[in-house]
Amino acid sequence: MEIDEDKIDDAVLALLWLTLHNERCAWKGFDWATTDRLHKKGLIGDPVNKSKSLILTDEGLERSQALFRELFTRPPQ
């Protein structure tokens, strides 16, 4: 089976929005390889530090909310 890492990155970014606190911080309980890719894409700050949170960039914050709505909400009835 071939894994689409971009889809994994989108799902993780959406879930980061779910754990958002202090306006743009999210808990970093996800795979290091995924958070490294999100950092390289410019969507989060450098995840390699002693903090238990990571910081979403402006683009990352906007995209994480859009992906959360797209992936995890039901359409209005």
PyMOL Python script that loads the backbone (N, CA, C, O; Angstrom):
from pymol import cmd

cmd.read_pdbstr("""\
ATOM      1  N   MET A   1       0.847  -1.163   0.000  1.00  0.00           N
ATOM      2  CA  MET A   1       0.000   0.000   0.000  1.00  0.00           C
ATOM      3  C   MET A   1       0.899   1.235   0.000  1.00  0.00           C
ATOM      4  O   MET A   1       1.858   1.324   0.766  1.00  0.00           O
ATOM      5  N   GLU A   2       0.568   2.177  -0.870  1.00  0.00           N
ATOM      6  CA  GLU A   2       1.334   3.420  -0.941  1.00  0.00           C
ATOM      7  C   GLU A   2       0.619   4.491  -0.121  1.00  0.00           C
ATOM      8  O   GLU A   2      -0.577   4.720  -0.300  1.00  0.00           O
ATOM      9  N   ILE A   3       1.347   5.140   0.769  1.00  0.00           N
ATOM     10  CA  ILE A   3       0.772   6.149   1.655  1.00  0.00           C
ATOM     11  C   ILE A   3       0.920   7.535   1.041  1.00  0.00           C
ATOM     12  O   ILE A   3       1.994   7.902   0.564  1.00  0.00           O
ATOM     13  N   ASP A   4      -0.164   8.299   1.058  1.00  0.00           N
ATOM     14  CA  ASP A   4      -0.163   9.682   0.575  1.00  0.00           C
ATOM     15  C   ASP A   4       0.130  10.591   1.774  1.00  0.00           C
ATOM     16  O   ASP A   4      -0.772  10.915   2.547  1.00  0.00           O
ATOM     17  N   GLU A   5       1.392  10.997   1.923  1.00  0.00           N
ATOM     18  CA  GLU A   5       1.785  11.797   3.076  1.00  0.00           C
ATOM     19  C   GLU A   5       1.100  13.156   3.103  1.00  0.00           C
ATOM     20  O   GLU A   5       0.892  13.712   4.182  1.00  0.00           O
ATOM     21  N   ASP A   6       0.745  13.705   1.944  1.00  0.00           N
ATOM     22  CA  ASP A   6       0.035  14.988   1.921  1.00  0.00           C
ATOM     23  C   ASP A   6      -1.335  14.862   2.585  1.00  0.00           C
ATOM     24  O   ASP A   6      -1.773  15.784   3.273  1.00  0.00           O
ATOM     25  N   LYS A   7      -2.010  13.741   2.387  1.00  0.00           N
ATOM     26  CA  LYS A   7      -3.302  13.531   3.045  1.00  0.00           C
ATOM     27  C   LYS A   7      -3.132  13.379   4.553  1.00  0.00           C
ATOM     28  O   LYS A   7      -3.957  13.864   5.327  1.00  0.00           O
ATOM     29  N   ILE A   8      -2.069  12.711   4.964  1.00  0.00           N
ATOM     30  CA  ILE A   8      -1.779  12.588   6.396  1.00  0.00           C
ATOM     31  C   ILE A   8      -1.490  13.969   6.973  1.00  0.00           C
ATOM     32  O   ILE A   8      -1.992  14.318   8.041  1.00  0.00           O
ATOM     33  N   ASP A   9      -0.687  14.749   6.269  1.00  0.00           N
ATOM     34  CA  ASP A   9      -0.376  16.101   6.732  1.00  0.00           C
ATOM     35  C   ASP A   9      -1.641  16.934   6.881  1.00  0.00           C
ATOM     36  O   ASP A   9      -1.782  17.669   7.858  1.00  0.00           O
ATOM     37  N   ASP A  10      -2.568  16.830   5.923  1.00  0.00           N
ATOM     38  CA  ASP A  10      -3.834  17.566   6.004  1.00  0.00           C
ATOM     39  C   ASP A  10      -4.647  17.133   7.219  1.00  0.00           C
ATOM     40  O   ASP A  10      -5.197  17.975   7.929  1.00  0.00           O
ATOM     41  N   ALA A  11      -4.725  15.844   7.459  1.00  0.00           N
ATOM     42  CA  ALA A  11      -5.496  15.345   8.603  1.00  0.00           C
ATOM     43  C   ALA A  11      -4.873  15.814   9.925  1.00  0.00           C
ATOM     44  O   ALA A  11      -5.591  16.227  10.836  1.00  0.00           O
ATOM     45  N   VAL A  12      -3.557  15.751  10.028  1.00  0.00           N
ATOM     46  CA  VAL A  12      -2.891  16.202  11.253  1.00  0.00           C
ATOM     47  C   VAL A  12      -3.077  17.708  11.433  1.00  0.00           C
ATOM     48  O   VAL A  12      -3.336  18.172  12.544  1.00  0.00           O
ATOM     49  N   LEU A  13      -2.948  18.463  10.362  1.00  0.00           N
ATOM     50  CA  LEU A  13      -3.145  19.907  10.458  1.00  0.00           C
ATOM     51  C   LEU A  13      -4.570  20.225  10.914  1.00  0.00           C
ATOM     52  O   LEU A  13      -4.772  21.132  11.722  1.00  0.00           O
ATOM     53  N   ALA A  14      -5.548  19.493  10.406  1.00  0.00           N
ATOM     54  CA  ALA A  14      -6.940  19.680  10.836  1.00  0.00           C
ATOM     55  C   ALA A  14      -7.089  19.344  12.314  1.00  0.00           C
ATOM     56  O   ALA A  14      -7.779  20.063  13.036  1.00  0.00           O
ATOM     57  N   LEU A  15      -6.470  18.289  12.772  1.00  0.00           N
ATOM     58  CA  LEU A  15      -6.555  17.902  14.179  1.00  0.00           C
ATOM     59  C   LEU A  15      -5.800  18.874  15.084  1.00  0.00           C
ATOM     60  O   LEU A  15      -6.154  19.022  16.253  1.00  0.00           O
ATOM     61  N   LEU A  16      -4.784  19.528  14.571  1.00  0.00           N
ATOM     62  CA  LEU A  16      -4.106  20.558  15.360  1.00  0.00           C
ATOM     63  C   LEU A  16      -5.074  21.685  15.682  1.00  0.00           C
ATOM     64  O   LEU A  16      -5.014  22.261  16.768  1.00  0.00           O
ATOM     65  N   TRP A  17      -5.966  22.007  14.751  1.00  0.00           N
ATOM     66  CA  TRP A  17      -6.965  23.050  15.004  1.00  0.00           C
ATOM     67  C   TRP A  17      -7.880  22.646  16.156  1.00  0.00           C
ATOM     68  O   TRP A  17      -8.329  23.490  16.931  1.00  0.00           O
ATOM     69  N   LEU A  18      -8.148  21.354  16.259  1.00  0.00           N
ATOM     70  CA  LEU A  18      -9.005  20.840  17.335  1.00  0.00           C
ATOM     71  C   LEU A  18      -8.385  21.093  18.714  1.00  0.00           C
ATOM     72  O   LEU A  18      -9.111  21.320  19.681  1.00  0.00           O
ATOM     73  N   THR A  19      -7.072  21.057  18.812  1.00  0.00           N
ATOM     74  CA  THR A  19      -6.402  21.236  20.112  1.00  0.00           C
ATOM     75  C   THR A  19      -5.850  22.649  20.287  1.00  0.00           C
ATOM     76  O   THR A  19      -5.004  22.879  21.152  1.00  0.00           O
ATOM     77  N   LEU A  20      -6.312  23.580  19.489  1.00  0.00           N
ATOM     78  CA  LEU A  20      -5.818  24.952  19.515  1.00  0.00           C
ATOM     79  C   LEU A  20      -6.057  25.626  20.863  1.00  0.00           C
ATOM     80  O   LEU A  20      -7.132  25.495  21.448  1.00  0.00           O
ATOM     81  N   HIS A  21      -5.051  26.345  21.349  1.00  0.00           N
ATOM     82  CA  HIS A  21      -5.165  27.153  22.552  1.00  0.00           C
ATOM     83  C   HIS A  21      -4.258  28.371  22.402  1.00  0.00           C
ATOM     84  O   HIS A  21      -3.338  28.362  21.585  1.00  0.00           O
ATOM     85  N   ASN A  22      -4.509  29.409  23.179  1.00  0.00           N
ATOM     86  CA  ASN A  22      -3.719  30.655  23.083  1.00  0.00           C
ATOM     87  C   ASN A  22      -3.637  31.175  21.650  1.00  0.00           C
ATOM     88  O   ASN A  22      -2.585  31.632  21.203  1.00  0.00           O
ATOM     89  N   GLU A  23      -4.739  31.101  20.949  1.00  0.00           N
ATOM     90  CA  GLU A  23      -4.939  31.641  19.598  1.00  0.00           C
ATOM     91  C   GLU A  23      -4.241  30.884  18.469  1.00  0.00           C
ATOM     92  O   GLU A  23      -4.827  30.743  17.396  1.00  0.00           O
ATOM     93  N   ARG A  24      -3.031  30.398  18.660  1.00  0.00           N
ATOM     94  CA  ARG A  24      -2.334  29.732  17.556  1.00  0.00           C
ATOM     95  C   ARG A  24      -1.399  28.613  17.990  1.00  0.00           C
ATOM     96  O   ARG A  24      -0.562  28.161  17.209  1.00  0.00           O
ATOM     97  N   CYS A  25      -1.537  28.170  19.219  1.00  0.00           N
ATOM     98  CA  CYS A  25      -0.726  27.063  19.720  1.00  0.00           C
ATOM     99  C   CYS A  25      -1.556  25.786  19.739  1.00  0.00           C
ATOM    100  O   CYS A  25      -2.761  25.826  19.986  1.00  0.00           O
ATOM    101  N   ALA A  26      -0.914  24.665  19.480  1.00  0.00           N
ATOM    102  CA  ALA A  26      -1.599  23.370  19.498  1.00  0.00           C
ATOM    103  C   ALA A  26      -0.664  22.340  20.127  1.00  0.00           C
ATOM    104  O   ALA A  26       0.558  22.447  20.028  1.00  0.00           O
ATOM    105  N   TRP A  27      -1.256  21.355  20.768  1.00  0.00           N
ATOM    106  CA  TRP A  27      -0.452  20.298  21.394  1.00  0.00           C
ATOM    107  C   TRP A  27       0.250  19.474  20.330  1.00  0.00           C
ATOM    108  O   TRP A  27      -0.343  19.143  19.303  1.00  0.00           O
ATOM    109  N   LYS A  28       1.487  19.149  20.568  1.00  0.00           N
ATOM    110  CA  LYS A  28       2.243  18.401  19.554  1.00  0.00           C
ATOM    111  C   LYS A  28       2.354  16.929  19.917  1.00  0.00           C
ATOM    112  O   LYS A  28       3.423  16.441  20.284  1.00  0.00           O
ATOM    113  N   GLY A  29       1.255  16.247  19.811  1.00  0.00           N
ATOM    114  CA  GLY A  29       1.229  14.824  20.109  1.00  0.00           C
ATOM    115  C   GLY A  29       1.194  13.970  18.856  1.00  0.00           C
ATOM    116  O   GLY A  29       0.675  12.854  18.875  1.00  0.00           O
ATOM    117  N   PHE A  30       1.739  14.484  17.776  1.00  0.00           N
ATOM    118  CA  PHE A  30       1.710  13.758  16.514  1.00  0.00           C
ATOM    119  C   PHE A  30       3.115  13.320  16.106  1.00  0.00           C
ATOM    120  O   PHE A  30       4.116  13.784  16.651  1.00  0.00           O
ATOM    121  N   ASP A  31       3.156  12.433  15.155  1.00  0.00           N
ATOM    122  CA  ASP A  31       4.391  11.876  14.613  1.00  0.00           C
ATOM    123  C   ASP A  31       5.378  12.981  14.230  1.00  0.00           C
ATOM    124  O   ASP A  31       5.007  13.967  13.594  1.00  0.00           O
ATOM    125  N   TRP A  32       6.645  12.800  14.629  1.00  0.00           N
ATOM    126  CA  TRP A  32       7.681  13.801  14.346  1.00  0.00           C
ATOM    127  C   TRP A  32       7.877  14.019  12.854  1.00  0.00           C
ATOM    128  O   TRP A  32       8.095  15.151  12.423  1.00  0.00           O
ATOM    129  N   ALA A  33       7.804  12.971  12.066  1.00  0.00           N
ATOM    130  CA  ALA A  33       8.003  13.120  10.617  1.00  0.00           C
ATOM    131  C   ALA A  33       6.920  14.012  10.018  1.00  0.00           C
ATOM    132  O   ALA A  33       7.189  14.820   9.129  1.00  0.00           O
ATOM    133  N   THR A  34       5.693  13.855  10.515  1.00  0.00           N
ATOM    134  CA  THR A  34       4.584  14.666  10.007  1.00  0.00           C
ATOM    135  C   THR A  34       4.760  16.125  10.404  1.00  0.00           C
ATOM    136  O   THR A  34       4.613  17.015   9.567  1.00  0.00           O
ATOM    137  N   THR A  35       5.078  16.384  11.685  1.00  0.00           N
ATOM    138  CA  THR A  35       5.255  17.777  12.094  1.00  0.00           C
ATOM    139  C   THR A  35       6.464  18.408  11.402  1.00  0.00           C
ATOM    140  O   THR A  35       6.465  19.612  11.145  1.00  0.00           O
ATOM    141  N   ASP A  36       7.475  17.625  11.101  1.00  0.00           N
ATOM    142  CA  ASP A  36       8.622  18.138  10.351  1.00  0.00           C
ATOM    143  C   ASP A  36       8.194  18.551   8.940  1.00  0.00           C
ATOM    144  O   ASP A  36       8.616  19.597   8.446  1.00  0.00           O
ATOM    145  N   ARG A  37       7.360  17.737   8.294  1.00  0.00           N
ATOM    146  CA  ARG A  37       6.863  18.088   6.955  1.00  0.00           C
ATOM    147  C   ARG A  37       6.010  19.350   7.012  1.00  0.00           C
ATOM    148  O   ARG A  37       6.124  20.212   6.140  1.00  0.00           O
ATOM    149  N   LEU A  38       5.156  19.467   8.028  1.00  0.00           N
ATOM    150  CA  LEU A  38       4.317  20.663   8.158  1.00  0.00           C
ATOM    151  C   LEU A  38       5.180  21.909   8.372  1.00  0.00           C
ATOM    152  O   LEU A  38       4.864  22.987   7.869  1.00  0.00           O
ATOM    153  N   HIS A  39       6.270  21.750   9.122  1.00  0.00           N
ATOM    154  CA  HIS A  39       7.201  22.867   9.318  1.00  0.00           C
ATOM    155  C   HIS A  39       7.863  23.245   7.992  1.00  0.00           C
ATOM    156  O   HIS A  39       7.962  24.427   7.666  1.00  0.00           O
ATOM    157  N   LYS A  40       8.310  22.260   7.236  1.00  0.00           N
ATOM    158  CA  LYS A  40       8.951  22.526   5.939  1.00  0.00           C
ATOM    159  C   LYS A  40       7.992  23.175   4.949  1.00  0.00           C
ATOM    160  O   LYS A  40       8.422  23.909   4.059  1.00  0.00           O
ATOM    161  N   LYS A  41       6.685  22.909   5.098  1.00  0.00           N
ATOM    162  CA  LYS A  41       5.666  23.528   4.236  1.00  0.00           C
ATOM    163  C   LYS A  41       5.298  24.939   4.710  1.00  0.00           C
ATOM    164  O   LYS A  41       4.517  25.633   4.058  1.00  0.00           O
ATOM    165  N   GLY A  42       5.866  25.358   5.848  1.00  0.00           N
ATOM    166  CA  GLY A  42       5.609  26.694   6.362  1.00  0.00           C
ATOM    167  C   GLY A  42       4.293  26.845   7.108  1.00  0.00           C
ATOM    168  O   GLY A  42       3.800  27.961   7.277  1.00  0.00           O
ATOM    169  N   LEU A  43       3.713  25.718   7.561  1.00  0.00           N
ATOM    170  CA  LEU A  43       2.410  25.757   8.219  1.00  0.00           C
ATOM    171  C   LEU A  43       2.502  25.813   9.741  1.00  0.00           C
ATOM    172  O   LEU A  43       1.552  26.224  10.408  1.00  0.00           O
ATOM    173  N   ILE A  44       3.639  25.402  10.288  1.00  0.00           N
ATOM    174  CA  ILE A  44       3.859  25.483  11.736  1.00  0.00           C
ATOM    175  C   ILE A  44       5.287  25.957  11.994  1.00  0.00           C
ATOM    176  O   ILE A  44       6.161  25.856  11.133  1.00  0.00           O
ATOM    177  N   GLY A  45       5.498  26.478  13.208  1.00  0.00           N
ATOM    178  CA  GLY A  45       6.851  26.839  13.617  1.00  0.00           C
ATOM    179  C   GLY A  45       7.674  25.578  13.855  1.00  0.00           C
ATOM    180  O   GLY A  45       7.153  24.464  13.804  1.00  0.00           O
ATOM    181  N   ASP A  46       8.942  25.766  14.111  1.00  0.00           N
ATOM    182  CA  ASP A  46       9.840  24.631  14.320  1.00  0.00           C
ATOM    183  C   ASP A  46       9.348  23.782  15.500  1.00  0.00           C
ATOM    184  O   ASP A  46       9.284  24.273  16.627  1.00  0.00           O
ATOM    185  N   PRO A  47       9.000  22.509  15.247  1.00  0.00           N
ATOM    186  CA  PRO A  47       8.469  21.668  16.315  1.00  0.00           C
ATOM    187  C   PRO A  47       9.538  21.096  17.245  1.00  0.00           C
ATOM    188  O   PRO A  47       9.207  20.481  18.259  1.00  0.00           O
ATOM    189  N   VAL A  48      10.809  21.291  16.916  1.00  0.00           N
ATOM    190  CA  VAL A  48      11.887  20.712  17.713  1.00  0.00           C
ATOM    191  C   VAL A  48      12.284  21.695  18.813  1.00  0.00           C
ATOM    192  O   VAL A  48      13.148  22.551  18.624  1.00  0.00           O
ATOM    193  N   ASN A  49      11.632  21.549  19.965  1.00  0.00           N
ATOM    194  CA  ASN A  49      11.947  22.341  21.152  1.00  0.00           C
ATOM    195  C   ASN A  49      11.358  21.627  22.363  1.00  0.00           C
ATOM    196  O   ASN A  49      10.716  20.587  22.214  1.00  0.00           O
ATOM    197  N   LYS A  50      11.566  22.165  23.543  1.00  0.00           N
ATOM    198  CA  LYS A  50      11.110  21.496  24.761  1.00  0.00           C
ATOM    199  C   LYS A  50       9.653  21.773  25.091  1.00  0.00           C
ATOM    200  O   LYS A  50       9.097  21.157  26.000  1.00  0.00           O
ATOM    201  N   SER A  51       9.038  22.680  24.376  1.00  0.00           N
ATOM    202  CA  SER A  51       7.640  23.024  24.610  1.00  0.00           C
ATOM    203  C   SER A  51       6.727  21.857  24.243  1.00  0.00           C
ATOM    204  O   SER A  51       7.036  21.077  23.342  1.00  0.00           O
ATOM    205  N   LYS A  52       5.609  21.745  24.941  1.00  0.00           N
ATOM    206  CA  LYS A  52       4.628  20.700  24.630  1.00  0.00           C
ATOM    207  C   LYS A  52       3.664  21.154  23.544  1.00  0.00           C
ATOM    208  O   LYS A  52       2.804  20.388  23.109  1.00  0.00           O
ATOM    209  N   SER A  53       3.808  22.398  23.107  1.00  0.00           N
ATOM    210  CA  SER A  53       2.954  22.955  22.060  1.00  0.00           C
ATOM    211  C   SER A  53       3.801  23.380  20.875  1.00  0.00           C
ATOM    212  O   SER A  53       5.013  23.565  20.991  1.00  0.00           O
ATOM    213  N   LEU A  54       3.146  23.532  19.737  1.00  0.00           N
ATOM    214  CA  LEU A  54       3.787  24.121  18.581  1.00  0.00           C
ATOM    215  C   LEU A  54       2.937  25.294  18.133  1.00  0.00           C
ATOM    216  O   LEU A  54       1.776  25.407  18.528  1.00  0.00           O
ATOM    217  N   ILE A  55       3.497  26.162  17.321  1.00  0.00           N
ATOM    218  CA  ILE A  55       2.807  27.374  16.895  1.00  0.00           C
ATOM    219  C   ILE A  55       2.476  27.275  15.415  1.00  0.00           C
ATOM    220  O   ILE A  55       3.336  26.972  14.588  1.00  0.00           O
ATOM    221  N   LEU A  56       1.206  27.539  15.095  1.00  0.00           N
ATOM    222  CA  LEU A  56       0.784  27.555  13.709  1.00  0.00           C
ATOM    223  C   LEU A  56       1.091  28.921  13.102  1.00  0.00           C
ATOM    224  O   LEU A  56       0.889  29.950  13.748  1.00  0.00           O
ATOM    225  N   THR A  57       1.576  28.931  11.865  1.00  0.00           N
ATOM    226  CA  THR A  57       1.794  30.180  11.149  1.00  0.00           C
ATOM    227  C   THR A  57       0.432  30.733  10.741  1.00  0.00           C
ATOM    228  O   THR A  57      -0.586  30.063  10.917  1.00  0.00           O
ATOM    229  N   ASP A  58       0.405  31.943  10.201  1.00  0.00           N
ATOM    230  CA  ASP A  58      -0.860  32.513   9.729  1.00  0.00           C
ATOM    231  C   ASP A  58      -1.510  31.593   8.701  1.00  0.00           C
ATOM    232  O   ASP A  58      -2.703  31.301   8.780  1.00  0.00           O
ATOM    233  N   GLU A  59      -0.708  31.140   7.736  1.00  0.00           N
ATOM    234  CA  GLU A  59      -1.220  30.233   6.709  1.00  0.00           C
ATOM    235  C   GLU A  59      -1.676  28.908   7.319  1.00  0.00           C
ATOM    236  O   GLU A  59      -2.720  28.372   6.947  1.00  0.00           O
ATOM    237  N   GLY A  60      -0.891  28.388   8.254  1.00  0.00           N
ATOM    238  CA  GLY A  60      -1.240  27.127   8.904  1.00  0.00           C
ATOM    239  C   GLY A  60      -2.523  27.219   9.699  1.00  0.00           C
ATOM    240  O   GLY A  60      -3.330  26.289   9.694  1.00  0.00           O
ATOM    241  N   LEU A  61      -2.717  28.335  10.381  1.00  0.00           N
ATOM    242  CA  LEU A  61      -3.929  28.547  11.172  1.00  0.00           C
ATOM    243  C   LEU A  61      -5.162  28.573  10.277  1.00  0.00           C
ATOM    244  O   LEU A  61      -6.172  27.931  10.566  1.00  0.00           O
ATOM    245  N   GLU A  62      -5.063  29.318   9.198  1.00  0.00           N
ATOM    246  CA  GLU A  62      -6.178  29.418   8.255  1.00  0.00           C
ATOM    247  C   GLU A  62      -6.475  28.066   7.597  1.00  0.00           C
ATOM    248  O   GLU A  62      -7.630  27.650   7.499  1.00  0.00           O
ATOM    249  N   ARG A  63      -5.434  27.404   7.157  1.00  0.00           N
ATOM    250  CA  ARG A  63      -5.606  26.106   6.482  1.00  0.00           C
ATOM    251  C   ARG A  63      -6.105  25.029   7.448  1.00  0.00           C
ATOM    252  O   ARG A  63      -6.912  24.182   7.064  1.00  0.00           O
ATOM    253  N   SER A  64      -5.637  25.055   8.689  1.00  0.00           N
ATOM    254  CA  SER A  64      -6.066  24.038   9.650  1.00  0.00           C
ATOM    255  C   SER A  64      -7.566  24.149   9.927  1.00  0.00           C
ATOM    256  O   SER A  64      -8.253  23.133  10.036  1.00  0.00           O
ATOM    257  N   GLN A  65      -8.072  25.370  10.040  1.00  0.00           N
ATOM    258  CA  GLN A  65      -9.508  25.539  10.275  1.00  0.00           C
ATOM    259  C   GLN A  65     -10.309  25.080   9.051  1.00  0.00           C
ATOM    260  O   GLN A  65     -11.322  24.395   9.195  1.00  0.00           O
ATOM    261  N   ALA A  66      -9.863  25.450   7.866  1.00  0.00           N
ATOM    262  CA  ALA A  66     -10.560  25.040   6.644  1.00  0.00           C
ATOM    263  C   ALA A  66     -10.561  23.518   6.499  1.00  0.00           C
ATOM    264  O   ALA A  66     -11.583  22.931   6.144  1.00  0.00           O
ATOM    265  N   LEU A  67      -9.440  22.885   6.769  1.00  0.00           N
ATOM    266  CA  LEU A  67      -9.360  21.426   6.671  1.00  0.00           C
ATOM    267  C   LEU A  67     -10.222  20.750   7.731  1.00  0.00           C
ATOM    268  O   LEU A  67     -10.854  19.729   7.460  1.00  0.00           O
ATOM    269  N   PHE A  68     -10.251  21.319   8.947  1.00  0.00           N
ATOM    270  CA  PHE A  68     -11.098  20.741   9.984  1.00  0.00           C
ATOM    271  C   PHE A  68     -12.556  20.750   9.537  1.00  0.00           C
ATOM    272  O   PHE A  68     -13.261  19.750   9.673  1.00  0.00           O
ATOM    273  N   ARG A  69     -13.002  21.883   9.003  1.00  0.00           N
ATOM    274  CA  ARG A  69     -14.391  21.977   8.526  1.00  0.00           C
ATOM    275  C   ARG A  69     -14.656  20.991   7.384  1.00  0.00           C
ATOM    276  O   ARG A  69     -15.694  20.331   7.345  1.00  0.00           O
ATOM    277  N   GLU A  70     -13.705  20.905   6.464  1.00  0.00           N
ATOM    278  CA  GLU A  70     -13.854  20.016   5.307  1.00  0.00           C
ATOM    279  C   GLU A  70     -13.889  18.545   5.709  1.00  0.00           C
ATOM    280  O   GLU A  70     -14.711  17.781   5.204  1.00  0.00           O
ATOM    281  N   LEU A  71     -13.008  18.152   6.609  1.00  0.00           N
ATOM    282  CA  LEU A  71     -12.849  16.738   6.942  1.00  0.00           C
ATOM    283  C   LEU A  71     -13.753  16.236   8.067  1.00  0.00           C
ATOM    284  O   LEU A  71     -14.110  15.058   8.101  1.00  0.00           O
ATOM    285  N   PHE A  72     -14.123  17.133   8.990  1.00  0.00           N
ATOM    286  CA  PHE A  72     -14.759  16.639  10.214  1.00  0.00           C
ATOM    287  C   PHE A  72     -16.113  17.242  10.571  1.00  0.00           C
ATOM    288  O   PHE A  72     -16.618  16.998  11.667  1.00  0.00           O
ATOM    289  N   THR A  73     -16.704  18.014   9.683  1.00  0.00           N
ATOM    290  CA  THR A  73     -18.024  18.529   9.997  1.00  0.00           C
ATOM    291  C   THR A  73     -19.056  17.997   9.008  1.00  0.00           C
ATOM    292  O   THR A  73     -18.731  17.616   7.884  1.00  0.00           O
ATOM    293  N   ARG A  74     -20.289  17.980   9.452  1.00  0.00           N
ATOM    294  CA  ARG A  74     -21.390  17.527   8.589  1.00  0.00           C
ATOM    295  C   ARG A  74     -21.946  18.708   7.824  1.00  0.00           C
ATOM    296  O   ARG A  74     -21.938  19.832   8.326  1.00  0.00           O
ATOM    297  N   PRO A  75     -22.429  18.471   6.616  1.00  0.00           N
ATOM    298  CA  PRO A  75     -23.047  19.572   5.857  1.00  0.00           C
ATOM    299  C   PRO A  75     -24.357  19.993   6.525  1.00  0.00           C
ATOM    300  O   PRO A  75     -25.032  19.170   7.144  1.00  0.00           O
ATOM    301  N   PRO A  76     -24.718  21.281   6.399  1.00  0.00           N
ATOM    302  CA  PRO A  76     -25.988  21.726   6.989  1.00  0.00           C
ATOM    303  C   PRO A  76     -27.158  20.993   6.358  1.00  0.00           C
ATOM    304  O   PRO A  76     -27.139  20.648   5.176  1.00  0.00           O
ATOM    305  N   GLN A  77     -28.175  20.764   7.178  1.00  0.00           N
ATOM    306  CA  GLN A  77     -29.349  20.043   6.670  1.00  0.00           C
ATOM    307  C   GLN A  77     -30.531  20.953   6.530  1.00  0.00           C
ATOM    308  O   GLN A  77     -31.604  20.514   6.116  1.00  0.00           O
TER     309      GLN A  77
END
""", "prot")
cmd.dss("prot")
cmd.show_as("cartoon", "prot")
cmd.util.cbc("prot")
cmd.orient("prot")
